[in-house]
């Protein structure tokens, strides 16, 4: 109700003040409307939103309570709820910055090769004193089929369990791995990468033989109605997207080393599990990758994938990573 009154008062004030706006440079109506301008809704999403909370706009219900109580209290409440829900489809300033300068990397065709199964091999002697570390900048990210929502604000979403499962899979096979489970995106989401930067620096200070560092996420594609999957060994797996930060906005002179590492992972992935890694994308942000040449952001599926599909992708990824690091060493 307070938000409703604020919007109402602001709108009336802007209307009254409109003849004088040219004399008031500090007052900018566009700034007031900025959060609403970022909302991206298609017709289906809009209809779904309003159908849930407002029978007047639903178009499917033939009747609604024609009472004083409804028009005085219930209808304004439902209108307000629908507006707040619509804001969830908008993109934060951080999201907009993250997608600035986004480019798909052109990748070569890779012929699949039958590789020797390595899950039962102990690599302890090979990776002695080495380490791989995982963390989640957006700790609240989760999978809708299991969590009922895409984000569990203030809590650890299921993307953390994907990171943890990869860490356990690698450790069991002799490649020491850890998952740093600190929450980075709460209480201030816009400070997520600032918080995870502290984690990255702490990790690097305490590990001399770090082999790789991964920030684990899940994707979210507006308008997508069905999860993307690939069938591998008769089971559905979520697909993996690799994100590489560039130097477009911030000094990151050696970002191409991160890109080369991503390309090694992609090539090995195509040999072993074609289609699992759907591509490599470069973005203008550095994503804390400037601190280490084998640091990458990985998106395991999207919010519509199930946790089982994402976890299976993580297990397959551990196979790929061991092969890549063996070759590098």
GUKEDREN-539133 format. One line per 3 residues: number of its first residue (from 1); their letters; for each residue x, y, z of N, C-alpha, C. Coordinates in steps of 0.05 Angstrom, whole numbers, plus 5000, padded with zeros to 4 digits. Layout:
N
NUM = A = X Y Z X Y Z X Y Z ~ ...
This chain:
329
1 = XXX = 5016 4976 5000 5000 5000 5000 5017 5025 5000 ~ 5040 5024 5015 5058 5048 5015 5069 5052 4987 ~ 5077 5030 4974 5087 5033 4947 5066 5044 4928
4 = XXX = 5041 5035 4931 5019 5044 4915 5015 5074 4918 ~ 5016 5083 4943 5012 5112 4949 5036 5128 4937 ~ 5060 5117 4939 5083 5131 4929 5081 5135 4899
7 = XXX = 5073 5114 4885 5070 5116 4856 5048 5136 4848 ~ 5026 5135 4863 5004 5153 4858 5012 5182 4862 ~ 5025 5187 4885 5033 5215 4891 5053 5225 4871
10 = XXX = 5072 5208 4863 5093 5215 4844 5080 5222 4817 ~ 5061 5205 4809 5047 5210 4783 5032 5237 4783 ~ 5018 5242 4805 5003 5268 4807 5022 5291 4807
13 = XXX = 5044 5288 4823 5063 5310 4824 5076 5316 4797 ~ 5081 5295 4783 5094 5298 4756 5074 5312 4737 ~ 5049 5305 4740 5029 5318 4722 5026 5347 4729
16 = XXX = 5025 5354 4754 5022 5382 4763 5046 5398 4755 ~ 5070 5385 4757 5095 5400 4753 5104 5400 4724 ~ 5089 5386 4706 5098 5384 4679 5104 5410 4665
19 = XXX = 5089 5432 4669 5096 5457 4655 5123 5468 4664 ~ 5133 5459 4687 5157 5471 4698 5181 5453 4697 ~ 5178 5429 4684 5200 5410 4685 5225 5420 4671
22 = XXX = 5222 5437 4651 5245 5449 4637 5262 5466 4656 ~ 5249 5477 4677 5264 5494 4696 5275 5478 4720 ~ 5269 5451 4720 5277 5435 4743 5294 5412 4733
25 = XXX = 5319 5416 4725 5336 5395 4714 5341 5372 4733 ~ 5339 5377 4759 5344 5355 4778 5321 5335 4779 ~ 5297 5344 4770 5274 5326 4770 5272 5312 4743
28 = XXX = 5272 5286 4742 5271 5271 4718 5251 5249 4719 ~ 5229 5252 4704 5208 5231 4705 5218 5204 4696 ~ 5238 5205 4677 5248 5180 4666 5262 5163 4688
31 = XXX = 5275 5177 4707 5287 5163 4730 5267 5149 4747 ~ 5244 5162 4751 5223 5150 4767 5212 5125 4754 ~ 5210 5126 4727 5198 5104 4713 5218 5082 4705
34 = XXX = 5244 5087 4712 5265 5069 4703 5260 5040 4710 ~ 5252 5033 4735 5249 5004 4741 5228 4991 4724 ~ 5207 5007 4716 5186 4996 4700 5194 4992 4671
37 = XXX = 5213 5009 4661 5222 5008 4634 5237 4982 4628 ~ 5249 4970 4649 5265 4947 4645 5249 4921 4644 ~ 5223 4923 4649 5206 4899 4648 5203 4889 4619
40 = XXX = 5209 4864 4615 5206 4852 4588 5185 4830 4590 ~ 5162 4835 4580 5140 4816 4581 5129 4810 4553 ~ 5125 4785 4546 5111 4779 4521 5081 4777 4528
43 = XXX = 5064 4773 4508 5035 4773 4513 5027 4750 4532 ~ 5040 4727 4528 5033 4704 4544 5039 4708 4573 ~ 5064 4720 4579 5072 4725 4606 5053 4745 4619
46 = XXX = 5046 4766 4604 5029 4787 4615 5001 4776 4622 ~ 4991 4760 4603 4964 4748 4609 4965 4730 4633 ~ 4986 4715 4635 4989 4696 4658 4990 4712 4684
49 = XXX = 5006 4733 4685 5009 4749 4709 4982 4760 4719 ~ 4968 4773 4700 4943 4786 4708 4920 4766 4713 ~ 4921 4743 4700 4901 4722 4704 4902 4711 4732
52 = XXX = 4927 4710 4743 4930 4698 4770 4918 4716 4791 ~ 4918 4742 4788 4911 4759 4810 4888 4778 4804 ~ 4879 4780 4780 4859 4801 4773 4840 4790 4753
55 = XXX = 4815 4784 4761 4796 4773 4743 4786 4793 4723 ~ 4789 4819 4729 4780 4839 4710 4795 4837 4683 ~ 4821 4831 4685 4838 4829 4661 4842 4801 4651
58 = XXX = 4831 4781 4665 4837 4754 4659 4826 4745 4632 ~ 4802 4752 4626 4790 4744 4600 4780 4716 4599 ~ 4783 4701 4622 4773 4673 4622 4750 4669 4642
61 = XXX = 4750 4685 4663 4729 4682 4683 4705 4699 4675 ~ 4681 4689 4677 4658 4703 4668 4645 4720 4689 ~ 4653 4717 4714 4641 4733 4735 4661 4739 4756
64 = XXX = 4656 4760 4771 4673 4767 4794 4655 4781 4814 ~ 4663 4782 4840 4645 4792 4861 4640 4822 4858 ~ 4616 4829 4851 4608 4857 4847 4600 4869 4874
67 = XXX = 4619 4871 4892 4613 4881 4919 4629 4906 4925 ~ 4621 4922 4944 4635 4946 4952 4663 4938 4963 ~ 4663 4916 4979 4688 4907 4990 4708 4900 4968
70 = XXX = 4699 4887 4947 4717 4879 4925 4730 4904 4912 ~ 4713 4924 4905 4724 4947 4891 4739 4966 4909 ~ 4733 4966 4935 4746 4984 4954 4772 4972 4964
73 = XXX = 4774 4946 4968 4797 4934 4981 4811 4912 4964 ~ 4795 4893 4955 4807 4870 4942 4819 4876 4915 ~ 4804 4891 4898 4813 4897 4872 4839 4914 4872
76 = XXX = 4841 4935 4888 4866 4950 4889 4889 4933 4899 ~ 4884 4915 4918 4905 4897 4928 4915 4879 4906 ~ 4896 4867 4890 4904 4849 4869 4919 4864 4846
79 = XXX = 4911 4888 4840 4925 4904 4820 4954 4910 4829 ~ 4957 4916 4855 4983 4922 4866 5001 4897 4865 ~ 4990 4874 4872 5005 4848 4872 5014 4842 4844
82 = XXX = 4996 4846 4824 5004 4840 4796 5027 4858 4787 ~ 5026 4884 4796 5048 4902 4788 5074 4894 4801 ~ 5074 4886 4826 5098 4877 4840 5109 4852 4826
85 = XXX = 5092 4833 4819 5101 4809 4806 5114 4816 4779 ~ 5102 4835 4765 5113 4842 4739 5142 4852 4741 ~ 5148 4865 4764 5175 4876 4767 5196 4853 4768
88 = XXX = 5186 4829 4775 5205 4806 4777 5215 4799 4749 ~ 5201 4807 4728 5210 4801 4701 5230 4821 4691 ~ 5233 4843 4706 5253 4863 4698 5281 4854 4703
91 = XXX = 5300 4869 4693 5328 4862 4697 5342 4883 4713 ~ 5356 4875 4733 5370 4893 4751 5392 4907 4736 ~ 5403 4929 4747 5425 4943 4734 5449 4924 4731
94 = XXX = 5453 4907 4751 5475 4888 4749 5471 4869 4726 ~ 5446 4859 4722 5440 4841 4700 5446 4855 4674 ~ 5437 4880 4671 5442 4895 4647 5471 4899 4642
97 = XXX = 5486 4904 4663 5515 4908 4659 5528 4881 4652 ~ 5518 4859 4664 5530 4833 4658 5526 4825 4629 ~ 5504 4833 4617 5498 4826 4589 5509 4845 4569
100 = XXX = 5521 4867 4578 5532 4886 4560 5557 4874 4546 ~ 5560 4878 4520 5583 4868 4506 5584 4837 4505 ~ 5561 4825 4504 5559 4796 4504 5563 4785 4476
103 = XXX = 5581 4765 4473 5586 4753 4447 5590 4723 4449 ~ 5579 4709 4429 5584 4680 4427 5611 4675 4414 ~ 5627 4657 4425 5652 4650 4413 5648 4629 4391
106 = XXX = 5659 4634 4368 5656 4615 4346 5674 4591 4351 ~ 5662 4567 4353 5677 4543 4360 5679 4524 4337 ~ 5701 4510 4335 5705 4491 4313 5689 4466 4316
109 = XXX = 5685 4452 4294 5673 4426 4295 5693 4406 4308 ~ 5683 4389 4326 5700 4370 4339 5688 4342 4335 ~ 5704 4324 4326 5695 4296 4322 5695 4281 4348
112 = XXX = 5672 4269 4356 5672 4253 4381 5692 4230 4379 ~ 5705 4224 4401 5724 4202 4403 5716 4184 4426 ~ 5718 4158 4422 5713 4140 4445 5736 4142 4465
115 = XXX = 5731 4153 4488 5752 4157 4508 5750 4135 4529 ~ 5773 4129 4540 5774 4109 4561 5759 4119 4586 ~ 5741 4102 4596 5726 4110 4620 5745 4114 4644
118 = XXX = 5742 4137 4657 5762 4143 4678 5750 4146 4706 ~ 5724 4141 4709 5712 4145 4735 5722 4127 4757 ~ 5733 4103 4750 5742 4084 4770 5773 4086 4774
121 = XXX = 5786 4105 4761 5815 4108 4763 5821 4128 4786 ~ 5840 4121 4802 5849 4139 4824 5872 4156 4814 ~ 5868 4182 4814 5888 4201 4804 5903 4215 4827
124 = XXX = 5903 4203 4850 5915 4216 4873 5944 4223 4869 ~ 5960 4204 4858 5988 4209 4854 5993 4230 4832 ~ 5976 4230 4813 5979 4249 4790 5973 4277 4799
127 = XXX = 5953 4282 4815 5945 4309 4823 5953 4315 4852 ~ 5975 4303 4860 5984 4307 4888 5990 4336 4893 ~ 5979 4346 4916 5983 4373 4925 5969 4394 4908
130 = XXX = 5953 4386 4888 5938 4405 4872 5910 4409 4883 ~ 5896 4428 4872 5868 4433 4882 5852 4448 4862 ~ 5825 4442 4862 5805 4456 4846 5784 4466 4866
133 = XXX = 5776 4491 4862 5756 4503 4881 5732 4514 4866 ~ 5709 4510 4879 5683 4519 4868 5670 4538 4888 ~ 5655 4557 4877 5640 4575 4894 5616 4585 4878
136 = XXX = 5597 4599 4891 5573 4609 4877 5569 4638 4884 ~ 5573 4656 4865 5569 4685 4869 5539 4690 4875 ~ 5522 4677 4859 5493 4680 4863 5483 4656 4878
139 = XXX = 5487 4656 4904 5481 4633 4921 5452 4625 4921 ~ 5434 4643 4916 5405 4638 4918 5394 4623 4894 ~ 5410 4621 4872 5399 4609 4847 5391 4580 4852
142 = XXX = 5368 4573 4840 5359 4545 4844 5344 4536 4819 ~ 5331 4513 4821 5317 4501 4799 5287 4499 4806 ~ 5270 4511 4789 5242 4513 4795 5228 4486 4800
145 = XXX = 5233 4465 4783 5219 4440 4788 5223 4428 4816 ~ 5245 4435 4828 5251 4424 4855 5246 4444 4878 ~ 5253 4469 4873 5251 4489 4894 5224 4504 4892
148 = XXX = 5210 4503 4870 5185 4517 4866 5190 4546 4858 ~ 5214 4555 4857 5221 4582 4849 5250 4583 4839 ~ 5257 4604 4825 5283 4606 4813 5304 4616 4832
151 = XXX = 5296 4630 4853 5315 4641 4873 5305 4636 4901 ~ 5323 4629 4918 5316 4626 4947 5331 4647 4962 ~ 5322 4672 4960 5336 4695 4971 5342 4691 5001
154 = XXX = 5368 4696 5008 5377 4694 5035 5384 4665 5043 ~ 5380 4646 5024 5387 4619 5030 5404 4608 5007 ~ 5413 4583 5011 5429 4570 4990 5411 4554 4972
157 = XXX = 5410 4563 4946 5394 4549 4926 5408 4523 4918 ~ 5395 4508 4901 5405 4482 4893 5430 4483 4875 ~ 5436 4507 4865 5461 4510 4849 5485 4504 4866
160 = XXX = 5483 4509 4893 5504 4503 4911 5509 4473 4913 ~ 5487 4457 4911 5490 4428 4913 5502 4417 4887 ~ 5498 4431 4865 5511 4423 4840 5541 4426 4843
163 = XXX = 5550 4449 4853 5578 4455 4858 5590 4435 4878 ~ 5575 4429 4899 5585 4411 4919 5588 4383 4908 ~ 5569 4374 4891 5571 4347 4879 5594 4344 4861
166 = XXX = 5601 4365 4845 5625 4364 4828 5650 4361 4845 ~ 5651 4377 4866 5674 4376 4884 5678 4348 4895 ~ 5656 4336 4904 5658 4309 4916 5666 4289 4895
169 = XXX = 5655 4291 4870 5662 4272 4849 5691 4273 4842 ~ 5703 4297 4841 5731 4300 4835 5749 4289 4857 ~ 5741 4296 4882 5757 4287 4905 5758 4257 4907
172 = XXX = 5735 4243 4902 5734 4214 4903 5754 4201 4883 ~ 5759 4216 4862 5776 4204 4841 5805 4214 4842 ~ 5811 4228 4864 5839 4235 4869 5847 4263 4861
175 = XXX = 5828 4279 4851 5834 4307 4846 5822 4324 4869 ~ 5838 4333 4887 5828 4348 4911 5811 4372 4902 ~ 5787 4374 4913 5769 4396 4905 5754 4405 4930
178 = XXX = 5747 4430 4930 5732 4442 4953 5710 4459 4942 ~ 5689 4461 4958 5667 4480 4952 5666 4500 4975 ~ 5669 4526 4967 5667 4548 4986 5638 4557 4987
181 = XXX = 5624 4551 5009 5595 4555 5009 5585 4581 5022 ~ 5602 4601 5022 5593 4627 5033 5571 4639 5016 ~ 5551 4651 5028 5530 4665 5013 5540 4693 5005
184 = XXX = 5538 4699 4980 5549 4724 4969 5528 4744 4961 ~ 5504 4736 4956 5484 4753 4943 5462 4763 4963 ~ 5467 4762 4989 5448 4770 5008 5463 4783 5032
187 = XXX = 5453 4805 5042 5427 4819 5037 5427 4838 5013 ~ 5450 4844 5001 5451 4862 4978 5460 4848 4953 ~ 5440 4842 4935 5446 4827 4911 5466 4841 4894
190 = XXX = 5465 4868 4892 5483 4883 4875 5512 4882 4884 ~ 5517 4871 4908 5545 4869 4918 5555 4840 4915 ~ 5540 4823 4900 5547 4795 4898 5576 4791 4889
193 = XXX = 5584 4805 4867 5611 4800 4857 5632 4814 4874 ~ 5625 4835 4888 5644 4847 4907 5649 4827 4930 ~ 5628 4814 4939 5631 4795 4961 5647 4770 4952
196 = XXX = 5640 4760 4928 5654 4736 4918 5683 4742 4911 ~ 5690 4768 4905 5717 4775 4900 5734 4771 4925 ~ 5723 4777 4948 5737 4772 4974 5742 4742 4977
199 = XXX = 5722 4726 4970 5725 4697 4972 5747 4687 4954 ~ 5747 4697 4929 5768 4689 4910 5796 4696 4919 ~ 5799 4720 4929 5825 4728 4939 5835 4712 4963
202 = XXX = 5816 4705 4980 5822 4688 5003 5830 4660 4994 ~ 5816 4649 4975 5822 4623 4964 5850 4622 4952 ~ 5857 4642 4936 5883 4643 4922 5906 4647 4942
205 = XXX = 5901 4661 4963 5922 4666 4983 5930 4641 4998 ~ 5911 4622 5001 5915 4598 5017 5921 4573 5000 ~ 5923 4576 4973 5928 4553 4956 5950 4560 4936
208 = XXX = 5973 4547 4939 5995 4552 4921 5993 4536 4895 ~ 5981 4513 4896 5979 4496 4871 5951 4494 4862 ~ 5938 4517 4859 5911 4518 4848 5911 4511 4818
211 = XXX = 5894 4492 4810 5893 4485 4782 5870 4499 4768 ~ 5848 4503 4781 5825 4516 4768 5806 4527 4789 ~ 5791 4548 4781 5772 4561 4799 5746 4566 4784
214 = XXX = 5724 4556 4794 5698 4558 4780 5676 4571 4797 ~ 5663 4590 4784 5639 4603 4796 5615 4590 4784 ~ 5600 4576 4800 5577 4559 4789 5551 4574 4791
217 = XXX = 5537 4575 4768 5511 4588 4766 5491 4570 4752 ~ 5467 4580 4749 5448 4568 4730 5437 4590 4713 ~ 5430 4584 4688 5421 4605 4669 5391 4610 4674
220 = XXX = 5381 4631 4661 5353 4638 4661 5347 4653 4636 ~ 5331 4640 4618 5325 4652 4592 5296 4661 4591 ~ 5291 4687 4589 5263 4697 4588 5248 4686 4564
223 = XXX = 5223 4677 4569 5206 4666 4548 5210 4637 4543 ~ 5231 4625 4554 5235 4596 4550 5214 4580 4566 ~ 5201 4561 4552 5179 4546 4565 5187 4518 4572
226 = XXX = 5210 4509 4561 5218 4481 4566 5248 4481 4570 ~ 5257 4465 4590 5285 4464 4596 5301 4451 4573 ~ 5325 4462 4569 5344 4450 4549 5358 4426 4562
229 = XXX = 5358 4404 4547 5371 4380 4557 5385 4366 4534 ~ 5404 4349 4540 5417 4331 4521 5418 4303 4533 ~ 5413 4283 4516 5413 4256 4526 5441 4244 4524
232 = XXX = 5452 4235 4546 5479 4223 4546 5478 4197 4562 ~ 5486 4176 4549 5485 4149 4561 5457 4142 4571 ~ 5437 4150 4556 5409 4143 4562 5396 4160 4584
235 = XXX = 5410 4181 4593 5399 4198 4614 5399 4227 4605 ~ 5378 4242 4614 5377 4271 4607 5395 4287 4625 ~ 5410 4304 4612 5428 4322 4626 5422 4351 4619
238 = XXX = 5426 4368 4639 5425 4397 4633 5449 4404 4616 ~ 5448 4426 4601 5471 4434 4585 5487 4456 4600 ~ 5512 4458 4592 5530 4476 4606 5538 4499 4588
241 = XXX = 5537 4523 4598 5547 4547 4583 5571 4558 4598 ~ 5592 4564 4583 5616 4575 4595 5617 4605 4590 ~ 5621 4621 4611 5623 4650 4609 5652 4659 4615
244 = XXX = 5662 4675 4596 5689 4686 4599 5688 4717 4600 ~ 5698 4729 4621 5699 4758 4623 5721 4770 4606 ~ 5717 4794 4596 5736 4807 4578 5746 4833 4591
247 = XXX = 5761 4848 4576 5773 4873 4586 5758 4898 4576 ~ 5733 4895 4567 5719 4917 4555 5712 4939 4575 ~ 5707 4932 4601 5700 4952 4621 5721 4956 4642
250 = XXX = 5739 4937 4645 5757 4937 4667 5783 4924 4658 ~ 5805 4932 4669 5831 4920 4662 5831 4890 4667 ~ 5837 4875 4647 5838 4846 4649 5856 4837 4626
253 = XXX = 5882 4844 4626 5900 4840 4603 5904 4811 4595 ~ 5900 4792 4613 5905 4764 4606 5879 4748 4604 ~ 5857 4761 4596 5832 4747 4595 5832 4724 4575
256 = XXX = 5849 4727 4554 5849 4706 4534 5860 4679 4544 ~ 5875 4680 4566 5884 4655 4578 5859 4640 4589 ~ 5841 4655 4601 5816 4643 4611 5800 4632 4587
259 = XXX = 5800 4647 4565 5785 4638 4541 5798 4612 4530 ~ 5824 4610 4530 5838 4586 4520 5831 4562 4537 ~ 5829 4567 4563 5821 4545 4582 5793 4536 4576
262 = XXX = 5775 4555 4571 5747 4549 4564 5746 4533 4538 ~ 5762 4540 4519 5762 4526 4493 5773 4498 4496 ~ 5792 4493 4514 5802 4466 4520 5780 4449 4531
265 = XXX = 5764 4461 4550 5742 4446 4562 5721 4440 4541 ~ 5715 4459 4524 5695 4454 4503 5704 4432 4485 ~ 5729 4432 4475 5738 4412 4457 5738 4384 4469
268 = XXX = 5746 4382 4494 5746 4357 4508 5717 4348 4513 ~ 5700 4367 4518 5671 4360 4522 5659 4349 4497 ~ 5665 4361 4474 5654 4352 4449 5664 4324 4441
271 = XXX = 5689 4318 4449 5700 4292 4444 5686 4271 4461 ~ 5682 4278 4486 5672 4258 4505 5642 4257 4506 ~ 5629 4280 4508 5600 4282 4511 5589 4304 4492
274 = XXX = 5586 4298 4467 5577 4318 4447 5550 4331 4455 ~ 5550 4357 4455 5525 4371 4461 5521 4380 4490 ~ 5538 4369 4507 5536 4376 4536 5542 4405 4540
277 = XXX = 5564 4415 4528 5572 4443 4531 5561 4458 4506 ~ 5541 4475 4511 5528 4487 4488 5543 4511 4477 ~ 5563 4521 4490 5579 4542 4478 5595 4557 4499
280 = XXX = 5610 4577 4488 5626 4595 4504 5616 4624 4497 ~ 5612 4639 4518 5602 4667 4514 5621 4686 4528 ~ 5630 4707 4514 5646 4728 4527 5628 4751 4535
283 = XXX = 5634 4763 4558 5619 4785 4568 5638 4807 4578 ~ 5627 4831 4579 5644 4854 4586 5654 4855 4614 ~ 5640 4842 4633 5649 4841 4661 5672 4822 4664
286 = XXX = 5689 4826 4684 5711 4807 4689 5703 4783 4705 ~ 5682 4786 4722 5672 4763 4738 5693 4751 4756 ~ 5712 4768 4765 5733 4760 4783 5752 4740 4771
289 = XXX = 5752 4738 4744 5770 4720 4730 5798 4732 4726 ~ 5800 4758 4732 5826 4771 4728 5847 4762 4748 ~ 5838 4747 4768 5857 4739 4789 5871 4712 4784
292 = XXX = 5861 4698 4763 5872 4671 4758 5867 4663 4729 ~ 5887 4651 4716 5884 4645 4687 5866 4622 4680 ~ 5860 4605 4701 5841 4583 4696 5816 4587 4713
295 = XXX = 5805 4611 4712 5780 4617 4727 5758 4621 4706 ~ 5735 4608 4711 5712 4610 4692 5686 4611 4707 ~ 5666 4622 4694 5638 4621 4705 5624 4600 4688
298 = XXX = 5611 4581 4702 5597 4559 4689 5567 4560 4696 ~ 5550 4558 4676 5521 4557 4681 5512 4529 4676 ~ 5503 4515 4696 5493 4488 4694 5463 4488 4690
301 = XXX = 5454 4486 4665 5426 4487 4659 5413 4514 4665 ~ 5387 4514 4664 5372 4538 4670 5353 4534 4692 ~ 5337 4554 4699 5319 4551 4722 5297 4531 4717
304 = XXX = 5292 4523 4692 5271 4503 4686 5282 4474 4687 ~ 5308 4471 4688 5319 4444 4690 5314 4433 4719 ~ 5314 4407 4721 5312 4395 4747 5340 4393 4760
307 = XXX = 5340 4390 4786 5365 4387 4800 5380 4362 4791 ~ 5365 4341 4786 5377 4315 4777 5392 4319 4751 ~ 5380 4334 4732 5392 4340 4706 5417 4357 4710
310 = XXX = 5416 4376 4727 5440 4394 4732 5462 4379 4746 ~ 5455 4362 4765 5475 4346 4779 5489 4326 4761 ~ 5473 4314 4743 5485 4296 4723 5504 4310 4705
313 = XXX = 5497 4335 4697 5516 4351 4681 5541 4356 4696 ~ 5539 4360 4722 5562 4364 4739 5580 4340 4740 ~ 5568 4316 4741 5584 4292 4742 5599 4288 4715
316 = XXX = 5585 4294 4693 5598 4292 4667 5620 4312 4664 ~ 5616 4336 4675 5636 4357 4673 5661 4349 4688 ~ 5658 4334 4710 5682 4326 4725 5699 4307 4708
319 = XXX = 5686 4290 4692 5702 4273 4673 5718 4290 4654 ~ 5705 4310 4643 5718 4328 4623 5741 4343 4636 ~ 5737 4354 4660 5757 4370 4673 5782 4354 4679
322 = XXX = 5779 4329 4688 5802 4312 4694 5819 4308 4669 ~ 5806 4303 4647 5820 4299 4621 5835 4324 4614 ~ 5823 4348 4616 5835 4373 4609 5859 4379 4627
325 = XXX = 5856 4375 4653 5878 4382 4671 5901 4362 4669 ~ 5895 4337 4662 5916 4317 4657 5933 4326 4634 ~ 5921 4335 4613 5936 4343 4589 5952 4368 4595
328 = XX = 5941 4387 4610 5955 4412 4617 5980 4406 4634 ~ 5977 4387 4652 6000 4381 4670 6021 4364 4656
